[in-house]
Amino acid sequence: MAAFHEILFPLEVALGASGGPERVTEVVTTASGREERNTRQADSRRRWDAGYGVKSLAALADVVAFFEERRGRLYGFRWRDRLDHSSAPPGHAATPLDQVIGTGDGTRATFALTKTYGGLHAPYVRAITKPVSGSVRVAVNGVEHIEGTHFSLDATRGEITFAAPAIPAAAAVVSAGFSFDVPVRFDTDFLEVNLTAFAAGDIPRIPVIEIRV
C-alpha cells in the first residue's frame, strides 16, 4: 500500500465528526418476491465527514495543515473513532480480559489484536491494526502479562509477540484489552474552504475513509 504516517488526526475535530461503518450488500428480488442477499466484502469499511468537528478557524487551519502534509489522499494516518476506540464497552476501562485473540499451541508466539462484535448469530471479528501504544493489556488464562517483560507490541501492525519463556501453552486462552485508532486517508484531493460561509455557521466537507494496512 502507499505510505502511512503514524500520526493522529486532530483529536478535537475527529471527536465531533459524523460517520460510521459501511457494508456492500447485493440484494436481488425474484419474481416471487423472495430476496437473495450477498455481501461482496467480508469486512465493513468506515467513513466519516470531519467537517462536523470543525468549530473554529484555528481548528480549520489545523486540518488544512494536516491535509497538506498528507498530500491529500496520498498518505494514510490514524483516526480516533469517538464511538468505537476501545476493546471495552463505552464508559468502561479496558481490561486484559476484554477480547479473546487466540489460543496457544505451545509454539506460537505472535497474536494479532482483534475485536469481536456480537456473539449470538454471526459474530464479526475485526482486525485491530493500530492500537494505541501503552494501552494494550494482555492475559493468558486470565493471568495478566506485562509488556516489556512477557510480550512486546508492534503498534504499527496490531500484533503482540510473547518472549520465549512466556509463550502460551497448548490450549491456553490469550486475551487482550486496548485502545485503538483506525487507519484512514482523506477521500478527496480538494479541500474546499469557504470562509464566508464558515463564519455564518456553515462547515466544510472533509471526507475521511478507512483503509487496509
N, C-alpha and C positions, 0 to 999 in steps of 0.2 A: 504494500500500500504506500501511498505518499507519506511524506514525513509527518511526524506527530510532535507537537510541542507539549511537554509535561507542565502545563500552566493552567490555572483555573480561571475561567471566565469571571469577570467582576461579580462578586457574590451578591451584592445588594440588588443588582439588576436581575440576575438569574432567579432569585427567590421571588421576584414579582412577575415572572414570565407566565405565559399561558401555553398549555400543551399537554402531551401525554403519549401513550403507546398507540401505534397504528399497526393493523394487520391487513393482509391482502387475501381476501376470500372470494372465490369464484362461485356464483350461485346460478344454477341452470334450472329453470322451471319447466317441467314436462307438460304435455297436453292435458294430463290428468290433474295437474295442479300440484303434483309432488315436486319436491326440490332435491337436487343433487348439489352438495356443497363440498368444496375442496379448497385447501389453502396452498398457495404457491410458495410460501415461506414458512420455515419451521419456527422462526423467531419473530417477535414483534420488533418494530422499529419506532423509536421515539422521535418526536419533533416538537419544537417549541417556537413561539414568537417572543423574542426577548424584548421587543418594543414596549410591551406592557409593563416591564420593570423599570423603564427609564422615567425617573421622576424629577430630574433636574438637568440643567445644561451641563453641569460638571459630570454627571453620570453619562450623559450622551457623549461628551468629549472622551471619556474613558473608553467607551465602546468603540468610538471611531478609531482611537489609537490602537485598541486591541485588534480591530478588523484589519487595519493597515499592516500591523506586524504579522498577522496570519496570512496576508496577501489574499484576502477574500476567501475563496473556497479551497485554497491550496493546502494549508496546514490544519490538521486537526488539533483539538485542545480538550481540556477537561471541563465538564459542566456539572453543576450541583443541582439535582432534581429536588425541589422543595418537598414534594410528597414522598418520594421514594429514594432515600440515600443511605439507608441503614438495613442491616440484617434483622433488626428487631422491629416490632410493630411501632407505629407512630407514638411518641411520648414515652417510650421505654429506652433504657440504655442497652447497648449491645452487650451480650454475654457470650462466652465461648461455646455455649450450647445452642445457639440460635439456629444454625443451619448445618445439617449433615452433609459433608462434602466428599465422603468416600469411606471405604472400608480397607483396612490394612491387609496385606498378604505376607508380611514378614520381610519383604524386599523393596517394595515400592516406597520411595522417599518423597516424591513430588505430588502434590494435590492441588487442583485448580479450585479457586473460590467460586461458589455458585449460590444462588438464592432461589428457593422453590416457592411458587405461587400456587395456592390451592392445595388440595390433597384428597378430595373425595372421589372425583370422577376422572379428571385428566390433569394432574399437576404439571405445571410448566416449570422447567429448570432453566434458569437464566445464567449465563456465564458472566462473572464479575471480573473484568479485566483491569479496572482502575481503582483498586482500593486506596483508601487514604492512609498514608504512612503513619505508623504509631497507633492506629485504631484497631488493628487486627489481633484478635484473641483466639487461641486455638486450644482444643481439648482432645484427649484420646481416652475413650471410655469414661468420659465425664471428668477426667483429671486435667486441670489446666496446665499447659506447657508455656514456657517463657521464650519470647522472641530473643534471638541472640545467643541463647543457651541451648534450647531444644530444636529450634527451627529458625530459618531465615525467610524473609519475604521479598519477592520481586514485585514491587508496587507498580511496575510498568506493564506487567503481564497478568497479574492476579493469581500468582502461584506461590505456595509455601513449600519449602523443602526442609525435611527433617534431617538433623545431624545423624550420623551413623548410629550412635548409641540410643537414639530416641526414635528410630524408625518403628512405626506401628506394627504390632504383632498381627498374625493372621486373625481375621475376624474382628479386629479392634475397630470401633466406630470413631471416625475422625469428624469433629465438628468445629465450627468457627463462628465468630461474631465480628462485625466490622462496619465501618462507614465506607461509602464508595462514591465515586464520580462516574459520569457517563462519558465515553469518548464521542465527540461530536465534531462537526465543522459547520461553518456558515453555509447556508443553502442559497447564496447569492454572491455575485461578484460586484453588485452595485448597491451601495448603501445610500438610499435616498433620504436626505435630511432637509426638512423644510422648517426653518427656524420660526417663520411667521406662524405657521400652523401649530408648531410645538408650543410657542408662547401662549397661544389661545387655548391650549389644553389638548391638542392632538398629539399623537405619538408616532414615531417612525416604525416601519415594519422591519424587524430584524430576525429573519428565519434561521433556525438552527436545527440540524438533523443529526441523528445518531449514526455512527459509522462502526464498522467491524475492524478490530485491530488484532 
